[in-house]
Amino acid sequence: MNPLVHKTLVVQLQAEGTGRCPVLAHLSYDVDDPFAVTAVFGHDGRVLARWRLDREMLADGLTRPVGVGDVRIRPVSAGLWQELRLEFLGDVRPDGGRHHAVVFAWAPAVAAFLRETHGVVAPGQEEVPVDELLAEILSAG
């Protein structure tokens, strides 16, 4: 069993006031952080953004709208084309607004990635070694 699952996808980024442009999304799942998926978005070798997403929320977003905070996910259909719309709200800008970006990913590719993660750690079987974490915190203190 591989404790790490990784998939690179070409997704469409839509920032404020722009059309869509292709960027890479590197999705990774590590059993050491079983509730999270890390998404790193990049273009021309530069990291544009890095987000830790809740794995269950990402899976739920394939079938219904989820999220009310900085991350909102929902399915979008355009004929036979099924997309996953991920909306991200970032840091506060000097004008008081917030940075905002939307990423559109091909939903079947995200679903395939999630199936791989479920093969490593099934939903509901996630465990966090709380005793080890507490021992580490107490030994440092």
PLY file of the C-alpha trace (Angstrom):
ply
format ascii 1.0
element vertex 141
property float x
property float y
property float z
element edge 140
property int vertex1
property int vertex2
end_header
0.00 0.00 0.00
1.36 3.41 -1.00
0.88 5.93 1.83
0.96 8.80 -0.68
-1.38 9.44 -3.61
-0.52 12.12 -6.15
-2.18 13.32 -9.34
-1.39 16.25 -11.58
-4.28 17.80 -13.50
-4.57 20.63 -15.96
-7.30 22.90 -14.58
-8.73 26.25 -15.61
-8.04 29.25 -13.35
-10.35 32.24 -13.46
-9.15 35.20 -11.41
-11.01 38.45 -10.88
-11.65 40.25 -14.15
-10.04 37.57 -16.34
-11.07 34.70 -18.53
-9.99 31.15 -17.86
-6.37 30.15 -18.26
-4.83 26.69 -17.88
-2.67 25.95 -14.83
-1.43 22.76 -13.20
-3.01 21.42 -10.06
-0.91 18.96 -8.07
-3.23 17.02 -5.74
-1.67 14.93 -2.99
-2.93 12.79 -0.16
-0.76 11.50 2.67
-1.91 8.98 5.29
-0.10 11.07 7.92
-2.78 13.75 7.34
-5.75 11.50 6.54
-8.50 14.13 6.48
-6.79 16.50 4.03
-5.91 16.81 0.37
-3.20 19.30 -0.54
-3.73 21.22 -3.78
-0.79 23.16 -5.21
-1.58 25.33 -8.22
1.28 26.32 -10.47
2.13 27.92 -13.78
5.48 28.17 -15.59
7.28 26.54 -12.65
5.88 29.00 -10.10
3.57 28.11 -7.24
0.51 30.34 -7.45
-1.30 29.00 -4.38
-1.32 26.09 -1.95
-4.49 24.99 -0.18
-5.27 22.17 2.26
-8.73 20.89 1.48
-10.95 18.63 3.55
-11.09 15.30 1.68
-14.73 14.64 2.56
-15.74 18.15 1.51
-13.96 17.68 -1.82
-15.83 14.41 -2.38
-19.17 15.94 -1.39
-18.54 18.85 -3.76
-18.68 16.44 -6.69
-22.41 15.96 -6.09
-23.65 19.10 -4.30
-22.57 22.60 -3.24
-20.47 22.63 -0.06
-18.52 25.21 1.92
-19.39 28.57 3.42
-15.98 29.98 4.33
-12.80 30.51 2.35
-13.39 27.44 0.16
-16.61 26.65 -1.70
-17.02 23.68 -4.01
-19.84 22.62 -6.33
-20.46 20.55 -9.44
-21.04 22.31 -12.76
-22.45 20.66 -15.88
-22.08 21.89 -19.43
-23.65 19.21 -21.60
-21.52 16.09 -21.29
-18.70 18.04 -19.67
-18.72 17.68 -15.87
-16.61 20.16 -13.91
-15.86 20.76 -10.29
-15.91 24.46 -9.40
-13.59 25.38 -6.53
-13.85 28.95 -5.27
-11.09 30.33 -3.05
-11.10 33.50 -0.99
-7.61 34.62 -0.01
-5.89 37.35 1.95
-7.32 40.81 2.43
-6.18 43.36 -0.16
-5.15 46.92 0.73
-8.56 48.17 -0.48
-10.32 45.95 2.09
-11.54 43.38 -0.42
-10.23 39.83 -0.58
-8.29 38.04 -3.27
-10.66 35.71 -5.09
-10.07 32.94 -7.61
-12.11 30.15 -9.14
-10.65 26.89 -10.42
-12.53 24.54 -12.75
-11.35 20.91 -12.76
-12.60 17.96 -14.77
-14.82 16.20 -12.21
-14.09 12.60 -13.33
-10.35 13.19 -12.80
-10.93 14.50 -9.27
-13.26 11.56 -8.57
-10.56 9.12 -9.77
-8.00 10.76 -7.47
-10.39 10.49 -4.53
-11.06 6.80 -5.29
-7.30 6.22 -5.06
-7.19 7.96 -1.67
-10.12 5.84 -0.49
-8.11 2.76 -1.45
-5.39 3.90 0.95
-7.67 5.07 3.79
-11.38 4.38 3.45
-13.79 7.19 4.41
-14.62 6.87 8.10
-11.40 4.94 8.80
-9.19 8.01 9.21
-7.22 8.03 12.43
-5.10 10.70 14.04
-2.51 9.52 16.58
-3.73 11.85 19.34
-1.71 10.13 22.09
1.53 10.57 20.11
0.67 14.19 19.34
-0.03 15.00 22.98
3.18 13.29 24.10
5.15 15.35 21.57
3.51 18.60 22.74
4.05 17.82 26.42
7.69 16.81 25.91
8.41 20.11 24.12
6.76 22.23 26.79
0 1
1 2
2 3
3 4
4 5
5 6
6 7
7 8
8 9
9 10
10 11
11 12
12 13
13 14
14 15
15 16
16 17
17 18
18 19
19 20
20 21
21 22
22 23
23 24
24 25
25 26
26 27
27 28
28 29
29 30
30 31
31 32
32 33
33 34
34 35
35 36
36 37
37 38
38 39
39 40
40 41
41 42
42 43
43 44
44 45
45 46
46 47
47 48
48 49
49 50
50 51
51 52
52 53
53 54
54 55
55 56
56 57
57 58
58 59
59 60
60 61
61 62
62 63
63 64
64 65
65 66
66 67
67 68
68 69
69 70
70 71
71 72
72 73
73 74
74 75
75 76
76 77
77 78
78 79
79 80
80 81
81 82
82 83
83 84
84 85
85 86
86 87
87 88
88 89
89 90
90 91
91 92
92 93
93 94
94 95
95 96
96 97
97 98
98 99
99 100
100 101
101 102
102 103
103 104
104 105
105 106
106 107
107 108
108 109
109 110
110 111
111 112
112 113
113 114
114 115
115 116
116 117
117 118
118 119
119 120
120 121
121 122
122 123
123 124
124 125
125 126
126 127
127 128
128 129
129 130
130 131
131 132
132 133
133 134
134 135
135 136
136 137
137 138
138 139
139 140
